[in-house]
C-alpha cells in the first residue's frame, strides 16, 4: 500500500518573506477565526504580505493580515484587518516572546493553509531581517544555481 501524503491547500502565501528575512526557525500555529473568515480563506483571497505576529499581553496575535469580507454574510461579517489570536502551546509562546524581546527577532507569517483535517494553520517563522548586502549575496547564489543547472543540462542560454 502506498503511503498517503499530507495535503496542504494554501490560502495565502508570503513570497517576499524568504527574500527579506533570514528564517531561523518555523512553527505551525492554529488561528482563532470566525466562520466568515474561514469561508473567505477558502476562497483564497487573503493576503499576508504586510503582516507580522506580535505579543499582546500573554498571547501572540497575527496583525495586519487581510482576510476580505465574505460577500454572502451580510451583517455578521468580520473586520478584514482585525488582530487574530494564534493558537500555540504555552512553552512555544514563552520561547517566541523571549526571542522577540531579548534577541530582537521578528515573527513573520510564511503561509496560511488548510491541513488534511480542514483546519486553518499558519506557518510562523522566527526571523532576522537581512541587510542589503545579504540580499545581494542570496540573489547571486540563486543566479549561480540557475546557471549551473542550465550548464549541466547543456542548454545554450
C-alpha positions in Angstrom: 0.0 0.0 0.0 1.2 3.4 -0.9 1.5 6.0 1.9 -0.9 8.9 1.8 0.9 12.2 1.6 -0.5 15.0 3.7 -2.2 17.6 1.6 -2.0 21.3 2.1 -4.2 23.7 0.3 -2.5 27.1 0.5 -4.9 30.0 1.2 -2.3 32.8 1.4 1.4 32.9 0.8 4.1 35.4 1.8 6.6 35.0 -1.0 8.8 38.0 -0.1 9.5 36.8 3.4 12.4 34.5 2.4 14.0 37.3 0.4 13.7 40.0 3.1 14.3 37.8 6.2 16.8 35.1 7.3 14.5 32.3 8.6 15.9 30.8 11.8 13.1 28.5 12.9 9.5 27.8 11.9 6.4 26.9 13.9 2.9 25.7 13.0 0.2 27.6 14.7 -3.6 27.4 14.7 -5.7 30.5 14.0 -8.7 31.7 16.0 -11.1 32.6 13.3 -14.8 33.3 12.9 -17.0 31.4 10.4 -17.0 34.1 7.8 -13.2 34.3 7.9 -12.8 30.6 7.2 -15.2 30.8 4.3 -13.3 33.8 2.9 -10.0 32.0 3.3 -11.3 29.0 1.4 -11.9 31.4 -1.5 -8.2 32.2 -1.5 -8.3 36.0 -1.5 -6.3 36.6 1.7 -3.0 38.5 1.8 -0.3 38.2 4.5 2.5 40.1 2.7 2.4 43.1 5.0 1.5 41.2 8.2 3.5 40.2 11.2 2.9 38.5 14.5 3.4 40.2 17.8 2.7 39.9 21.5 -0.4 41.4 23.2 -0.4 40.5 26.8 0.5 36.9 27.3 -0.7 35.8 23.8 0.7 36.2 20.2 -1.6 37.8 17.6 -1.4 37.9 13.8 -1.5 41.6 13.0 -2.4 43.4 9.7 -3.4 40.2 7.8 -6.1 41.0 5.3 -8.9 38.4 5.1 -11.6 40.1 3.0 -15.2 40.1 4.0 -17.3 37.1 2.9 -19.8 38.6 0.4 -22.7 36.3 1.3 -22.5 37.0 5.1 -24.4 40.4 5.3 -24.4 41.8 8.8 -22.5 39.0 10.6 -19.3 39.7 8.7 -15.9 40.2 10.2 -13.5 43.1 10.1 -10.9 42.4 7.4 -7.7 43.5 9.3 -8.6 42.6 12.9 -5.8 41.0 15.0 -6.2 37.3 15.2 -5.0 35.2 18.1 -2.5 32.4 17.3 -3.1 29.1 19.0 0.3 27.8 20.3 1.4 25.8 23.3 2.4 27.9 26.3 6.1 26.7 26.0 6.2 27.8 22.4 4.7 31.2 23.3 7.2 31.8 26.0 10.1 30.8 23.7 8.9 33.2 20.9 8.2 36.1 23.3 11.7 35.8 24.8 13.3 35.7 21.4 11.4 38.8 20.2 12.1 40.8 23.4 15.7 39.8 24.1 17.3 39.0 20.7 15.4 41.5 18.6 14.0 38.9 16.2 10.7 39.2 14.2 7.8 36.8 13.9 6.8 36.6 10.2 3.9 34.6 8.8 5.0 32.4 5.8 1.7 30.9 4.7 -1.9 30.2 5.7 -3.1 26.8 4.6 -5.7 24.1 5.4 -4.4 20.8 6.7 -5.8 17.4 5.8 -8.4 17.8 8.6 -9.6 21.1 7.1 -8.2 23.2 9.9 -6.7 26.6 9.1 -3.0 26.7 10.1 -0.3 29.3 9.9 3.4 28.7 9.2 5.1 31.2 11.5 8.9 31.9 11.2 11.3 33.3 13.8 13.4 35.6 11.5 16.1 38.2 11.4 15.9 41.0 8.8 18.5 40.8 6.0 20.7 43.7 5.2 21.2 44.9 1.6 24.4 43.0 1.1 22.8 39.8 2.4 20.1 40.1 -0.2 22.6 40.6 -2.9 24.5 37.5 -1.8 21.4 35.3 -1.8 20.5 36.7 -5.2 23.9 35.9 -6.5 23.8 32.4 -5.1 20.3 31.8 -6.7 21.5 33.1 -10.1 24.6 30.8 -9.9 22.5 27.7 -9.1 20.2 28.5 -12.0 23.2 29.0 -14.4 24.9 25.8 -13.1 21.7 23.8 -13.7 21.4 25.2 -17.2 25.1 24.3 -17.9 24.6 20.7 -16.6 21.6 20.3 -18.9 23.6 21.6 -21.8 21.3 24.4 -22.7 22.6 27.4 -24.5 21.3 30.5 -22.7 
